[in-house]
Amino acid sequence: MKSFHPLLFWMMDATLLDKIKEEALMAGYYQSPIGWWKIEAMDQLLTWVGMVDSVSFQEQATALEQEAMKQLHAYFEGTLQHFDLPYSLGSLSPFSHQIFQLLLANAGYGQRVTYGELANMANAPGASRAVGRAMASNPITIIVPCHRVVGRHQIGGYAWSTSKKIWLLEHELRHLSRDA
């Protein structure tokens, strides 16, 4: 069950708070070749997509979460190269929002971009570490493909492990070359 910060909801009435809690508890799960993905949505927007170690099947998936599961399945089958799902990046900084927009515009399926290149595109040369922090704060992993951001001389980190990042990059290259 999600925890809610009491100060965040102090002005909301109980009915609205119950609705938010109810919607926040709904989730969908997808088992991929590299592990389980949990998909959460609220107000018809994906709010979190990430890998989990354990699965709670008592939660019921919304229609959006079910669509996300279908698209994840197609991605892992190699038949989907671009996710078409509404999402919210939440309260990330304006810089993070800008970086994610640049990532989506400049690193398509099977492509990579470096932290430094994204920093330069954002007119923030030398902000590679800030780009890395933005990637680490991505609540919609794989949908917003932070795994495509790499270091200039190394693969770089990934919230779910470097080996899973490498698997995702190789998966995309494998299916991209198959379609060419």
Secondary structure, 3 states (H helix, E strand, C coil): CCCCCCCCCCCCCHHHHHHHHHHHHCEEEEEECCEEEEEEEECCEEEEEEEECCCCCCCCCCHHHHHHHHHHHHHHHCCCCCCCCCECCCCCCHHHHHHHHHHHHHCCCCCCEEHHHHHHHCCCCCCHHHHHHHHHCCCEECCECHHHEECCCCCCCCCCCHHHHHHHHHHHHHHHHHHC
